[in-house]
Each structure stands twice: as C-alpha cells, then as structure tokens.
C-alpha cells in the first residue's frame, strides 16, 4: 500500500528484496527501481546520501542487519523500521549488544508513521508517507534559507 501512495509523488523509489517473484508483482513506474538481492544491507552503500531508508521486512531479525549497517556506516537523513514500540526496544537492545552506542542505536524511527487512523494497511501507508513528507520539509527548512530554490522545490528522495 505504501508504494502506491508514494509512486505519484516526485521521488525516486528503490525496493530491495530477496524475493524476485514478489518484486515482479510490483507496479511498473519510471520512478521505481526493484532490486532482487539476498542481503539488502549489502546494498546500503549504493544508496545516495540523501536517501530515506525504510525497513519493511518480515521481522526484527531481518530489519536488524539493515539498521546495524545503516547506523554504523552511513548517516541517512531518515532511517525507519515498521513495527511497534516493543519491536523498537528489542532492536535497540540488540544493536547496542552488537556494538553500537546507545545514542546511535536510538537514531532510527520505529514505529514509523504519524499517529492517526487505524491499523488498516492504507491508513498505515498514508501515515508513513505523511511522516516522510513532514521530515523532508523539516530537513529542507533546516538546510535551505527561506526563498531559496532548494526550499521551494520540495523533492522527496526515498
């Protein structure tokens, strides 16, 4: 559901998953790149520095390697994982046990999405997309003075 919300927006989307058959079912779009790879964490180095990274894997055991590499090796402007506050606590504990500082392990969003709506997949997708847009706009305000062309464009890279 999230992909269908983001596709019409002026952004570039990259979906990385080990399941080639699942990737083949994604809609085709000029701004969507689907990559089949056994270890999505290995491809973090290929993402642009301004990319927003969102883990939406099968569970915390598959999110953790991605989060660990992202936090240890990169400084993405947005890093998040879908899940509950309980999942976030487990992930943060495991990241610290793997050697990250407590401060660094706290630097990802989980749960993701603004707090509105129900647990309906489309409402969750809207809340996540809204959070990404809010964060994009916040970062543009911080990095661009009022009236600058960069601030006026409002491009979202995810």
N, C-alpha and C positions, 0 to 999 in steps of 0.2 A: 504493500500500500504506500509506503514512503517513497519509493521510486516514482510512482505515478504522480505523486504530489510535487516532487522536485523536477521532473523532466520538463515541464513547460517553463521553468524559470531559467534565466540567463546564467547557467552554471555548467560546469563540466563534472560529470559523474563517472566514477570508476568503481566497479563492483568486482571484488576479488573473492573467489570461492573455489574450493577443491572439487565441487560437483559440476562438471562440464554439462551434464544433462539438465541441471537446474538453470545454469546460465543461459542455455539455449532457449529457455522458455521466457526470458526477459523480453520486454518490448524492444524494438529496434528504434534507435534515435541517434541523431548526429552528435548529441552531447553525452552519449553513454558509451562507455568502454567496458566490456566484460572480459575478465581475465581468469582463466582456469589455472590454479596453482595450488599444489598440495599444502604449502605453508605461506599463507598470506603475510605473515610477519616478515618473511624474506623480501617482500616487495615494498616495504615501507620506504626504503632508501630511494625508490624510483618516483615517489610522490613529490610534487612541488612543495616548497617550504610553507606556502600559504594554504595548503590543503586542510580541510576539515576532515578528521578521521572519525568514523563511527563504527564501532564493533557491534555487529548484529549476528553473531554466530550461534551455534547450538547451545552454548552454555559457558559458564565461567572458565572451565578448563581449556576451552578453545579461545576465549577472549584474552586470557592472561598472557600468553606468549606475544600477542599483538600489542597489548598495553605495555608489557615489560620492555619490548624493543622500542616502541614509540617513546616511552618516557626516558629510557636510558640513552637513546641515540639521536633523538630528534626533539624539536620544540614546536610542534604543530600549534596553530592558534586555537584549535578546538579538538579535543580528544574526548570521546564519549563511548559508553557501552550501554546497550539496552539492558534493563533489569531493575531489580528492586534495591532499596537501601540495604537490605540484608546481603544481597549479592555484592554490592559495592564494598561492604565491610569485609567480606571474605576475600575479595580481590585485593583490597588494600593490605590486608594482613599477609597474604601470600606474596605480594610484590615487595613488601618490607623484608620478609623472610628470604626472598631471592636476592636481596642486597640493595634495593632502592631505599633512599631515605624516606622517613615518614612524610616529610614535606612534599617530596617528589611523587610519592605514591598517592598523595591526595589530589594531584593535579589532573584529574580526569572527571568528567561528568558521568554520574550514574546515581540514580536513574536519569535518563535523558528525556527531554520534553518539558514543556511548560505545564503547570498544574491546572488543567481544565479537562472537561469531558469525562468520558467513561473509558472502560478497557476495550472498547470496540477498536479493531485494527485501524480503521480510517481515522478515528479521533486521535489515536496514538500517533499516527503518521502526521496529522496536522499539528499536533503539539510539538513533535520533534522538528518538523520543518519550521514552525514558528520560532523555536529556540535557536535554530541555526541562523535564521534571518535576524533575530534580535542580536545575536552575538556578532554577526557580520557587521551590522550597523554600529554596534558599540566599538568594535575594532577600528572601523573607518573614522569614527568621531575622534578616537584617541590618536590615530596616526595621520589624519589629514585636517588641516585648518579649515574653518568654515569657508565655504565658497570655492574651495579647490576642486579641480576637475575630478580627482580621485574620489572625493567625498560625494560628488554628485552622481557618479556612475552607479554605485551600488552593485558591483558584480560579486556574485557568490561563487566560490570555488569549493566544492566538496569532494 
